[in-house]
Amino acid sequence: MRRILKEALAKERRYYTKQLCSLGVYSPDMTKNMTISDLKKEYHFFFNKTERYL
């Protein structure tokens, strides 16, 4: 169970890091110091912001 949880958290981190880097907002080095909660907040901030201006 523990291994499954670790894999899920790593997958979630990769997803948010990839999305933020694709926008050019953060570099992968900057996201290493961020928690998954921080990554989620930034992701939702930037993606909600870009959707409003489309």
C-alpha positions as CSV (number, residue, x, y, z in Angstrom):
1,M,0.0,0.0,0.0
2,R,2.8,2.4,0.9
3,R,4.5,1.8,-2.5
4,I,1.3,2.5,-4.3
5,L,0.9,5.8,-2.4
6,K,4.4,6.9,-3.2
7,E,4.0,6.1,-6.9
8,A,0.7,8.0,-7.0
9,L,2.3,11.1,-5.3
10,A,5.3,10.9,-7.7
11,K,3.0,10.7,-10.7
12,E,1.0,13.7,-9.4
13,R,4.2,15.7,-8.9
14,R,5.4,14.9,-12.4
15,Y,2.1,15.9,-13.9
16,Y,2.0,19.3,-12.2
17,T,5.7,20.0,-12.8
18,K,5.3,19.2,-16.5
19,Q,2.3,21.5,-16.9
20,L,3.9,24.4,-15.1
21,C,7.1,24.0,-17.1
22,S,5.1,23.8,-20.4
23,L,3.7,27.2,-19.6
24,G,7.2,28.6,-19.0
25,V,6.2,29.6,-15.5
26,Y,8.8,27.5,-13.6
27,S,11.8,25.5,-14.4
28,P,12.1,21.9,-13.2
29,D,14.8,23.0,-10.7
30,M,12.4,25.5,-9.0
31,T,9.6,22.9,-8.7
32,K,11.8,20.5,-6.8
33,N,11.6,22.7,-3.7
34,M,7.8,23.0,-3.9
35,T,5.3,20.8,-2.2
36,I,2.6,19.0,-4.2
37,S,0.1,21.4,-2.6
38,D,2.1,24.4,-3.8
39,L,2.3,22.9,-7.3
40,K,-1.5,22.3,-7.4
41,K,-2.2,25.9,-6.3
42,E,0.1,27.3,-8.9
43,Y,-1.3,25.1,-11.6
44,H,-4.9,26.0,-10.9
45,F,-4.0,29.7,-10.6
46,F,-2.3,29.8,-14.0
47,F,-4.6,27.5,-15.9
48,N,-7.7,29.3,-14.6
49,K,-6.2,32.6,-15.5
50,T,-5.4,31.5,-19.0
51,E,-8.9,30.1,-19.5
52,R,-10.4,33.4,-18.5
53,Y,-8.5,35.3,-21.2
54,L,-9.2,32.9,-24.1
